[in-house]
Amino acid sequence: MRLRLVQVLGVALTLLVMAACGWMPTTDGQSRASLLEGDTLPLNAFPDPVVRAKPTHAVQEAAAEKARVDYISIPSMRTVIPIVVSRVVGGRAVVPAADQVGWLNTSARPGARHGVTVLAGHLTTGPKGADAGPLYGAENLAKGAEVKVVWKSRTTTYRVSGVSKHARNALPPRLFDPNGRGRLALITCTGPYVKGRDGQWWLSRNAVIWAEKV
């Protein structure tokens, strides 16, 4: 039974992360006319997405508390992001709206003593990936950076322990380990961009930000 659950979780996570990967169009046809399917471009080949102005971190947290929503707070990024449940339906798990992260409900609950809690969100959003997503910049979090998760009025504090990067359709087996001390994994996409059959540029890799309970 455990093996089956791990297999289902793995499939769901792959679908979830693939849904989170943004894309960029081939806007400069002349300079890129020779690029064929499968060619790649670095992450900085396109303009940086627009980072919208936000209230202070304290104001964001106060608003989340007042609204009584579950949220993740990353002080060094000065961001507070609502958490919603991302369910697996028909073998698919979909990353939520542009201003949210999804907790995969087949992973450990936020704050759990054992297993890995998986939260996934977009790197970029909006038409042509023009806007920064909720986890934009997360892959650059320094080791030791604080990540606070508030879930069902219970607060759990984590500290970043590292970042791993993987192929777009692959995730590390340790994400599916139900044993061991509780950990947090934030998943988003990263470059380089790869040209797809649709003629658009897709982010080709997953970034997993690992954090340990304090």
N, C-alpha and C positions, 0 to 999 in steps of 0.2 A: 504493500500500500504506500509506504514512504517513497519507494522508487517511482511509483506512478505519479505521486504528488510532485516530486522533484521534476519529472519530465514535463508535466503540465505547466509548472511554474516557469521552466526554461522556455517553452514555446511562447507562453504569454508575455514574458519579459522581452523576448526578441521582437514580437509584434509591437509591443508597447514602445520600445525604443525606436524601431523603424518608423513608427508613426510620428515620433518626436523630431525626426531629422528634417530640417528645413531644406530649402533649395534656393538656388540663385539662377536667373536666366542668363543665356548667352547674349549679352547686350552689345558687345563689341565684335560684331560678325567679321569685320575685316581683319583684325589682329588675331582672331581665334579661328579663322576659317579653316585652318589646316588641322585643328584638333578633332580627333575622331572619338568614337565611343570608347570609354575606358580610360581616356586621357585624364590627367589630374591637374589641379591648380591648388596652390597653397591657400590657407585660410585667409591670408591678408590680400588675396588677389582681387577681392571685391571691397567696396567701401564698408567701413564699420557701420553696424546698425545704429539707429538713433536711440540714445538712452534718455528716456523721458524723465523730467524733473520729478522728484518725490518729496513728500514731507520728511522731516527728520525721522531717524529710526525710532526714537521714543514716541513720536506722534503716531507712527504706523502701528507700533505695538499697542498703544492705548486704544486706537480705533479697532484693532482686531479683538482686543479684550472686551470692548464695549459691544461689539457685534456678536460676541460669543461664538467665534468660529475657531476651528482648529487651524494652526498655522506653524510655519517654520520661520525662525528668525536667525539671520546671519549678520551680526553686527558689523563685521569688517566690510561687508558689501552694502551696508546700510539698507537692508531690504527685509521686508516681512511679507511672506507669501502664504495665502490661504491653502489649506490642504483639503482635497476632496477625495472620495473613494473612487478608485479606478477598478471596476469589476471586470472579470473575464467572462464574456458572453459569446458563445459560439466560437470559442478558441481565440477571441480577440480582446485585447485590452487597449483602450484608446487614451492617449495623453489628453488631459483636460485643456480648458481655455487658456488664452495667452497669459493671464495673470494668476494662474494657479499651478500647483504641482499635484500629481496624483499618487496616492498611496495604493500600491498594488495589494489588493486584499487577500491574495494568496501568499503574501510574505508575512513576516512577523509584524505584529502590531507595534506602532510607535511606542518606544519605552519598554518593550519586552525584555525580559531577562536573558532570553536565548534567541538565537537566529538572527537573520538579517532583515531589517526594515528597509523596503525599497520605495523611494520617492523618485518620480520622473517628471521632467518638465522640459519645455522648449528652450533652445538656445536663442533662436530668433523667431519672430512672428510677423504677421502682417503681410501685405502684398510684396512678393519678391524678397521676403526675409528682411525688410527694411527696418524693422523695429527690434530692439533688444528683448529677448524673452525673459522669463522669471529667473532662469538659471544662467543667464549670460554673465560670464566672468567667474563662474563657480569652479571651473577647472584650474583657475589660477589661485585658488585659496591656499594660503600658506599652511604648512604643517603646524598643528596646534591651534588653528583658528576655531573659534567657538561656533557651534551650531546648536540652536535651541529648538526643540520641538514641543509644542503645546497641543496635547491630544486629550480630549474629554476632560478638560480642566486639570490635567496632570502635566507637569513640566519635566522634560528630560533634557539634560545638557550633554552634548557630544563635543569631541575635539577631532579635527581633521587629522588623519594619520597618513594619508597619501592619496595619489590619483593614479588610476590605471587606464590605459586606452586600448580599445579592441576594435576589430572589424565590425562594420555596421550590422552584420547578421550574426554576430557572435558575442557572447557574454561569458565571463569567467565562472567556472563551476562553483566557486566559493560563495557566489551570490545565492545559491540554492541550498546552502548548508543550514539545516534547522537546529544544529547544535552549537555549542560554544557560547561565549558571552555575547549579549546583545550588541549589535552594530547597526550603523546607518549607512546606506548606500544611496547617494544622489546620482541619478543618471540623466545625462543629456548628450547632445551630439557635438562633434568637433570635426575639424578638417583633417586632411585636405578635401577639397571638392572633387568629385568625379562626375564626368559627363555621362548621363544616362541615355537610354534609347529614345527618350522623349525629347532629347536635345537640351535638357535643362541640367543644371549643376546641383548635385546632391552632396550633402555632408556625408562623408564616407566612413566615419568612425564614431564609436561610442566613448564617452568619457565617464568613468565611474569615480566619484569622489567618496572615499571611505572615511568614516568617522567612528570613534570609539566612545562608549559611555564614560562619563566622568565619575 
